Amino acid sequence: MSSDQTLAFETNCHIFDGCGFPAPGLHSFKFEPLFTVGGFEFNKPMLLALLGTGVVIWFFWAAFGRAKVVPGKLQMVGEAGYDFVRRGLVYEALGKKEGEKYVPFMVSLFFFVWIMNLWSIIPVAQFPVTSIIAFPAGLAAIVYIMWMYLTFKKHGFVGGWKNITGYDKSLGGILPMIVVIEFFSNVIIRPFTHAVRLFANMFAGHLLLLMFTIGSWYLLNGIGIAYAGASFIMTILLTAFELFIQAVQAYVFVLLACNYVQGALAEHH
């Protein structure tokens, strides 16, 4: 199945033509390689991820490469975005003094996740990279490694495990149960849920957009034209809703990352 077939559908298939509805499914998230470089195969999501990285780098380079005291329009947009993440996420979770060193990472993470989500509604691209679990999992793994590193760096080996497991002698008889629950929650479940939350929302959102987009074309025949119009309106509404969800998911992903760093640096779990 080619990448063109993956996201498209039979253009000559309409209701009342005797063909079934070409519903989207898992095949809508599978892509054959577009090209190969040095033995590495690049498919559409990988290409979009690379392009997204380039877009983020270009934007901040263009905005701050020659920063002026009186900022231009692009610099003003860049400063607004940077300040939003710095004050609205990092400072709120970590405080100004402790959080300043993590601002560049969190800003980069926010805008990278956001552009990966935004590809879903950009013509030609029309695919959210984060709907492929490998990408959210990779980003969650980076946050997880940073969280573990900061935890043991701050508290030492023994203190780090106490922080991770919520060890507190005052808990008395329920201490063993709390330690086991916290261990599995933090070491195993935390990175899993961090990745899946982003992946599941983008996966479901893309399926819905595909469903109504394909439905609009499929119903465009005979009396079905009236229903095609309703389906098209739903497509527009869902696209607007996706814009909101894409920003929210980027916000939540980075907010959780900030909270994990805050937990690693806290004196008590």
N, C-alpha and C positions, 0 to 999 in steps of 0.2 A: 504493500500500500504506500503510495507516494505521499509527500507532505501536502500536495495539493488536494488529494483525495481525503486526507485526514480531516481537514476543517471544512471541506466543501460537501456538497451533496449532489444528487442527480438533478441537473438543471431542467431536464425535460419531464420530471416527475411531479405531477399535481394530483390533488384529490379528484376523484371521479375518473381518473385515467387508468384505474385498475392496478396501480402500484401502491405499495404500503408506505407509510410515513417513515422517512429515513432518519430515525431518531439518533441523536448524538449519544455517545457512550465512551467507554475506555479507549476505543480506537481514535477518538478525537484528541487524545493526548499522546499519541505515538507518532514519531516522525522518523523517516529514513534520513540518512546523512545527506547534507547538502554538498559537502566537499570534505576532502581529507587533507590534513597538513601534517607531515612527518609521522604518518601512521595513526594520528588522532582524527577520529571522525567528528565532524561538527554538524549537528542538526539545528533546526530552527530555534528551539529554546536556548541552546548554547550560544548561538549567534546573537540572539536578542540580549542575552546576559552580557556578552562582550560589548555590544552596542550601548547597553544601559550604563555599563561602567564608563565607557567613553563619554557619554552624555553628561554624567555626573561630574567627571573630571573637567570636561570642557566648560561646563557651566560655572564652576567655582573658580577655575582659572580665569575665565573671561570676566567674572564678577570682581575678583580680588587681585588679579595679576598686576593691575595698575590702579590700585585703590586710590581714591581721591578724598580730600577732606569734604568736599561737596560731592556726594555720590551721584552717579548717573542712574538711569532707570534700572539697568541690570544689576548694578552694585546694591541698589536699594532693595531689590527683590532678594538678592543673595543674603544681605544682612538681615532681612526680615525672617527668612527661612532659618538661618543660622541661629538667630536670637530666639526664635520660637522653640527650637530643640534645646538650646542652652538653658533658657529660663523656665520654659514650660515642662521640661522633662528632667534634665540633668540636675539643675539647681534644686528643683522640688524634691528629688529623691536623695541627692547626695550632699546638698548644701553648696554654697558658692566656693568655699575654700577647698573642700575635698573634691568637688566635682569638676573643677575647671580642667584638670588634666585629662578627663575622659570625654570632654566636649567634642574634640575632633572625631574621635571614633564613633560616638553616638550620632553625630550629624551625618557622617558618611553612611552609617548603617541605615538611618532613617531614609535618606534620599535614594539610596540604592534599592531598598525594599520597595519604596514608593514607585520608582520608575519601572521596576520589575512587574509591579501590579498594573501600572498604567498601560503597558503594552497591550493589554486586553482590549482597549477601546481605541487604539491608534490604528488608522487604516493601514492595510497591507500586513502589519505585524499581527494584530488581532489575536493575541495569545498571552495570557498572564504567565510569566516564567515561574512564578511561585506556586503555580498549580501543579508543578512537577515536584514531588516530595524531596528529591535530592537537593534542590536549591534551599528551601527553608531548613532542611536538616543540616546542610553545610553551615549556614549562618548561625543556627542554634548551637552547633558544635563549637564554633568560634567563641560565642558568648559563654558557653559551658566551660571551655578550657580556661578562659580568662577568669571566670568566677572561681574555679578550683585553684588556680594559681594564686589569686589574690587572697583567698581564704587561708591557704597554708603559709603564704608569705607573711600575712598579718598575724596569725595566731600560732605558727609553728605546727609541727606534725601532730602532736597530741591535741593541742588547742584547736587545730583545724578540724579534726574529726569530731571534737566536742561541739564545735559550731555547726557542722553539717548534720550531726545526729541529734542536736538539741539536748545534749547531756546536761542534766541539772539534778544534783543530789536531793534537792528539796522535793522532787517529785515522788520520792519514796518508792512504794511497791509497784507503781505503774511505770517506773523509769525504763525497764527493759522493753516494754511494749512501745513506749514513746520513741526510744532509740531505733527500734526496728522500723517503725512507721516513718520516722523522719529520714532514715537512711534511704529507704526505697523511694520516698517522695522526692528527695533532693537529688540523689545520685542517678536514679533511673527514670522516674516519672517526669521530673522537671524539664529536662531537655526534650523529651518526647512530646509533651504538651506544648512546649514553646514552639516547636516546629509544626506540629499538626494543626494548631490553632490557625496559623497563617495559611498553611496548605489547604485545609478543609474549606475555608471561606473563599479562597480564590478558585478552587476546584468547583465548588457548588455554584459560584457566581458565573463562571464561564459556561457551565452546563446550561444554566438558565438562559443566558444570552443566546447560546446556540439553539436551544429549544425554540424560542420565540422567533429568532431570525429565520431558521429553516421553516418553521411553521408559517411565517408570513408568505414565503414563496410557495410552499406546498399548497396552501389554501387559495392561491391566486388563480382560480378557475371557476367559472360558472357562478352559482350562488355563493360559493365559498369566498368570493371577493370581499363580502361584508365582514366575514370572520378574519380574513387576511388583514383588513384595516385595523381591527381590534388587536390582533397579534403584533402588528407593526407599532402601534401605540405603546403596547407593553414593552416592546424592545427598546423604544426610546426612554420610557420610564425606568426600566431596569438598567440602562446604560448610565442614566443620571444617578441612580442609586449606587451602582458600582463605583462611580467616581468617589462617592462619599465613603463607601466601604473600603476602597483601596487606601485612602488616606488614614482611615481609622485603624486598619490592620497594621500599617507602617508605624503609626503612633503606639499601638498596643505592644507591638514587637519590641520597640525601643524602650518603652516604659518598663516592660518586664526585665529587659537587659539592665536597665538602671537599678531596678529593685534588687536584682541578683547581686550586682556590685555592692549595693548598699548593705545587703545581708552579709557579704563576705568581709566587709570592713567594720561591721558592728561588733561591739564587745560581747554581746550576747546574741544567741540565735533567735 
